[in-house]
Amino acid sequence: EATLAQLGLTADALAQPTATPIPALHAITRSFALSEHGSVDEATLTSEQLRVSLVHGTAPLDRMWAALTAARAHLIAGRMRQALLWANDGLITADSASLVAGQALAVSLMAAAAAQVDDLAQVREAEALAERLHDVRGFLRAERCVGRAWAAYIANEHSRARQLLLDGAAAAARTGQAV
């Protein structure tokens, strides 16, 4: 599902059979595919329900990804306060488990959402963390430019913001991430 969604084949991704009950990894990739397909309400519900069900005794990686896919879906849907809430949850989980790739994506989501609600302090905090995590590899790496671009935009560095987005789009294209 995740691969098909990354390639832009979101309908094919969603047509994949699902197990019952849905394992955490499958729910996370399904939420990603739903977001990319434009079904952001279903994506947020899938991720939020998963995150709530994973409160106790599960792998931090699953908890982190459930929170981050919820944050990402809320961001895509334009619900910035909810995106901030879930991105912060993902960051706390990633930080406590030393999951640096998750931290890098979380701060990008935070910066993008915080900029759109004019929370300059949180944008600056996210940008400082993003700078420290700039070279971290990981899934959705090209998307990290979005938070950095919003941080530049809110700092009135519009040319830099535009260039960050163009660089991110080029990086995504190089790695075959059509969405």
NUPA-559970 format. One record per residue: x, y, z of N, C-alpha, C in turn. Coordinates in steps of 0.02 Angstrom, whole numbers, plus 50000, padded with zeros to 5 digits. Layout:
XYZXYZXYZ/...
This chain:
500414994050000500005000050000500425006350000/500935006550044501355012550048501715013749982/501975008549953502335009349889501865011649834/501285008549829500805010649778500595017849788/500485019749850500285026749864500835031549846/501465029849863502035034149846502095035049771/501915029949733501955030349661501355034049630/500895036149672500305039749648499735035149629/499805028749641499285023849625498845022849687/498535028149710498175027949774497565023449772/497195023349716496615018949711496825011649716/497385009949683497645003149686497865001449758/498165006349791498385005349860497795003749905/497255007449897496665006449939496285000149922/496394997449862496054991249841496384985049870/496954985849902497304980149931496884977049987/496884970349994496494967250046496744969250116/496284969550163496474971250231496324965450278/496764964750326496664959550377496184962150430/495864957450466495434959450521495654955450582/495834958550637495894965850645496504968350606/496494974750590497034977750550497654978550594/498224975550574498844976650612499054983950607/499444986150656499634993250660499974995650596/500454991950571500814994150511500334995050452/499864990450446499384990850391498934997050399/498714998450460498295004350472498675010750456/499315010850473499725016850459499805017850384/499965012550348500055013250275499385014750242/498845011950269498185013450241498005020850251/498165023450310498035030550324498435034850275/499065033150263499475036750215499145036550146/498935030550124498625029850058497975033850054/497585033750107496955037550109497095045050103/497605047450138497775054550134497965056450063/498385052450033498615053849965498035053349915/497545049349931496965048449886496455054049895/496545058149947496085063649959495555062050011/495575056150040495095054150091495375055750160/495475062350172495835064350233495435063150297/494775063550294494385062150354494455054850375/494415050350328494505043250343495225041850365/495695045350334496405044550354496515046650426/496245052350445496345054650514496005049950563/495405047750547495045043150591495435036650599/495705033950545496095027750547496705028650592/497075034050584497675035250623497525036750696/497015040950707496845042750776496595036750815/496175032650785495935026650819496515021950834/496975021250788497555017050799497965019750857/498115026250856498535029250908498225028350977/497575029350982497225028351046497265021051068/497215016451021497235009351039497945007151059/498455011051042499145009251055499435012751117/499005015351160499255019151217499715015151261/499555008851273499955004951320500284998951287/500904997751305501254991551289501374989951216/501454994751174501604993351104502244996851084/502474995151025503104998051001503035005550990/503525009451014503505016651003503465018550929/503765014450887503755015850815503035016050789/502625011350809501925011350788501545017350816/501655018950879501325024850910501525031250874/502175031750860502435037750826502115038450757/502125033050717501855033550649501105034750649/500745031950697500025033250701499905040750713/500285043750758500215050850772500425055050712/500975053250680501215057250623500755056750562/500465050850549500005050450493499355054250508/499155054450572498575058550590498735065950580/499325068050602499535075050595499565076950521/499845072650481499915073950409499235074650376/498765070250393498095070550364497735076950385/497805078850449497495085050472497805091050435/498455090950425498795096350389498525096950318/498465091350284498205091250216497485093850214/497105092250266496405094350269496325101550291/496875104750312496835111750333496635112750406/496685107450445496525107850517497175108550556/497425114650560498095115950586498165114450661/497675116250701497725114950773497765107450787/497355103550753497385096250761498045093550735/498285096250680498935094150653499485095350705/499465101150737499955102750789499925097850847/499325096350869499225091750925499535084950910/499365082250851499615075550834500355075650817/500605080950786501325081350771501725081650836/501475085350885501815085650950501815078850984/501255075250979501225068451007501745064050973/501785064450906502275060550869502985062350888/503115068850898503785071150916503975068550986/503525068951033503665066551100503825059151099/503415055251062503535048051057504195046651023/504335050150968504955049050931505565050950973/505515056551007506065058851049506205053951106/505685051551139505785047051196506085040351174/505985038451111506255032151086506865033151040/507115039351035507685041050992507575039150919/506965040250895506795038850825506885045350786/507505046550763507675053050734507325054550668/507185049450627506835050650565506125053150580/505825050250631505155052550652505175059550681/505695061150718505775067850744505805072950686/506185071250636506275075750578505615077050542/505205071850533504565072850500504085076650546/504105075150611503665078550659503785086050660/504425088150661504555095350664504355098850599/504385095250544504155098250481503405099350484/503035094350507502315095050514502145100650563/502515101050618502405106350667502525113250637/503075114050601503235120550572502695122650522/502485118050480501975119750429501325121850462/501105118150512500475119750546500535126050588/501085126650625501175132550669501215138950628/501535138650571501585144650528500895146950505/500465142150492499805143950466499315146450519/499515145750583499115148650637499505154250671/500035156550639500445162150663500745161050732/500965154850745501305153350808502055153650795/502325159850795503025160950779503505157150825/503345156950889503785153450936503855146150918/503295142950902503325135850885503665134750818/503565139250771503905138750706504665139050717/504885143850757505605144550770505895138450805/505515135750853505735129750888505785123850840/505275123050797505275117650749505845118450699/505965124550676506495125850628507185124350658/507275126050721507915124550754508025116950757/507505113250774507555105950775507665103150704/507315106050656507395103750586508105104750562/508405110250580509095111650561509565106350589/509455104550651509865099450684509775092650651/509175091250625509005084750597509015084650520/509305089850491509275090850419509525084850378/510045081650400510355076250361510105069350378/509605068850422509335062350442508955059350383/509095053050370508735049550316508075047050343/507645044550298507025041650321506455042650272/505915039050285505315039150244505035046250241/504785048250184504495054850172505005060450181/505625059050170506155064050179506035070350138/505805069450076505695075250033505155079950061/504695077250101504165081350129504405086150183/504995084950209505245089350262505355096450238/505415097350173505505104150147504885108350159/504305105350168503685109050177503715113250241/503915110150296503965113850359504495119350356/505055117650325505595122650319505385128350273/504995126850222504745132050177504255136650214/503815133750255503355137850293503735142250343/504255139550373504655143550420504985149350384/505235148050324505535153450284505015158550263/504435156150243503905160550220503685165350276/503595162550336503355166750391503895171750413/504525170250396505085174850410505175179750352/504695180050306504705184450247505285182850200/505495176650198506005174350151505655170350097/505245173850058504815170450010505195166949954/505745169949931506145166649879506445160149906/506695160349968506975154349998506435149050008/505845151050029505285146350038505125142849972/505085146749919504935143949853505485139049832/506125140949844506675136649824506675130149865/506515130549929506475124449970505945119649943/505375122349922504855118049894505065115049828/505395119049786505635116449722506165110949733/506615112049781507125107049797506795100649824/506285101449866505935095649892505575091749837/505255095449791504915092149736505415088349691/505995091349680506515088049640506765081749675/506865082249741507085076349779506565070849777/505935072649783505395067649779505385064349710/505465068349658505465065649590506055060749580/506635062649607507235058249601507125051449633/506735051349687506625045049723505965041649704/505625044349653505015041149628504395042349670/504405047449713503825048949755503355053649717/502935050749676502495054649633502015059149671/501765056749727501275060749765501605066749796/
